[in-house]
Amino acid sequence: MSEDILNKEEALNRRRERMRKRQSAQLHKRIVLLIGFMCLVLGMLIATSFWVLDSYTTPLELPDSISVQQLTVSDQENLRASDFVQGLENTGISVTFGADYDAQQLGEQTFTLVFTRGHEVCTRTAKLYRFHIETFLRVPLGQENTVTARSFVPDETIEAQLGTSLQEGAGGAFTLMLFCNGKNYEVECIVEENIPPTGTGKELTVEADTCPDPKDFVENLQDNSSVTVTYKTPQEFIRMGKNKVQLLLVDYFGNTTELEATANVVPAADGPRFTGLEPVYLELGAAISYKAGVKATDPQDGELTFTVDAGDFDSKVEGKYTVAYSATDSDGHRITVLRTVIVESHLAQLVREKAQQVLNSIIKPDMSRDQQIRKIFEYVKWNTYYVGNSDKSSLEAGAYEGFTKGSGDCYTYYAMVRVLLDMLEIPNVECRRVGSTSNHWWNLVQFADGKYYHVDASPHAVTWIEHFKMTESTVTTYTQNPDVMAYRPNYYVYDHTLPQYQGIEIAQ
């Protein structure tokens, strides 16, 4: 066979293969078109059948027992179509709203109700009047008498009245009963005020490492609205003894009051505790062993290790220092106890020893604070001889002279009274005459009622009062007496602006 014949045969086979592929592709295309057409026809048949079924309805004749009523309701009510129809029971007929019903529209509207039973259908026209009720109202204090039923139901075509009225002059949140359109509604009125809440902080005993509700520290809490009580700063009640607690009182309107209370923190029954932390009196410059004689124990763990925080303690500087002792048991209960360390001169130690001897002889355990002050006043007054001069180089020097020599001047009397009061931890401050040709010292002392009274144990040339527990008016009257003015001008005049008199209540 020649080469030309082979080439022609090969070309003919390629043409046949292309024609076969073209015919196959056309066949596939026809099949796809046929399937699509069949799906289209099937969908049309299904849609037609639903349309035929859906359109197969007959008019519904409503029984005479069924009637459509017009309603007047508030916008607080959600309505159903059946609410407009009476007599539907046991008829097998259901009712729905037509598309023209607006569930939010106020005022009058006319809409369609659709009744159905199987393939039976009919429609009726219904009417609705919807009015608005203002369920929440806010008015300023002083305008509470302007709140009426019309404040809550502004639609004047609707009759309404309040079952209760607001209390005049009282702010707060009030729930009122509103009678309207034959129904009762609860509405709320807020009478806004700017009066902060009031209360009294009290002392509360707190177990260590617990945190009571801050409201437990407050008594006599008063406000016209609800009050929230919180701690002003986060609290950890682990420091034994009496601790000041700062509280915040916030009422419904945001009016705020700060209050101070006292937490008397005591060891928990199953928590750690310290022994041997009595006050330390240290002579100036002496060394101190913080842990000597001190123990921390726990009922379950026995003896515990503890830490000491001496803060800014300096034995070379006289003063009263606080040292913190802390311990934690195996349950995680914590406790901190403050110990007082007093650094004093040798003279101060001698004065303290003398003062303690006096207190041991005149003070009994069952005495009140006022009785203790009276005993100190009487002891100094009747056991010291006035000589017109004294050592005024320091408080300790003046007091020591009085305790050891039994004589001195007004400064001696003042110094002795002050040292004895300080030993009993009874608050007192110095008073010193101003604007006169001679000096005079006496004491201001806090009595059991919390107020400070004037106490002057020194003798007086002109007197018709005891000079014990004197008020401001008493010392003023005495000072202004002509006989006293002739003897000593400005007798009880002192500088009220000095820092020691600020923040204390002096009996008037």
NORDA-V209027 format. One record per run of one state. SS is the DSSP state (A for helix, B for strand, O for the rest). FROM is the first residue (numbers start at 1). TO is the last residue. Records with the same first field share a line. If there is no record, write none. Layout:
SS = FROM-TO, FROM-TO
//
This chain:
O = 1-2, 55-57, 60-66, 69-70, 75-80, 87-93, 98-106, 118-119, 132-135, 141-143, 147-148, 153-159, 163-171, 181-182, 193-197, 202-202, 208-213, 223-226, 232-238, 240-240, 252-255, 267-272, 276-279, 284-294, 299-301, 305-306, 310-318, 329-333, 345-345, 363-368, 384-384, 387-394, 406-406, 409-409, 424-427, 433-440, 447-451, 456-469, 471-471, 481-481, 488-498, 502-505, 507-508
A = 3-54, 81-84, 144-146, 149-152, 214-217, 346-362, 369-383, 395-405, 410-423, 472-480, 482-487, 499-501
B = 58-59, 67-68, 71-74, 85-86, 94-97, 107-117, 120-131, 136-140, 160-162, 172-180, 183-192, 198-201, 203-207, 218-222, 227-231, 239-239, 241-251, 256-266, 273-275, 280-283, 295-298, 302-304, 307-309, 319-328, 334-344, 385-386, 407-408, 428-432, 441-446, 452-455, 470-470, 506-506
//
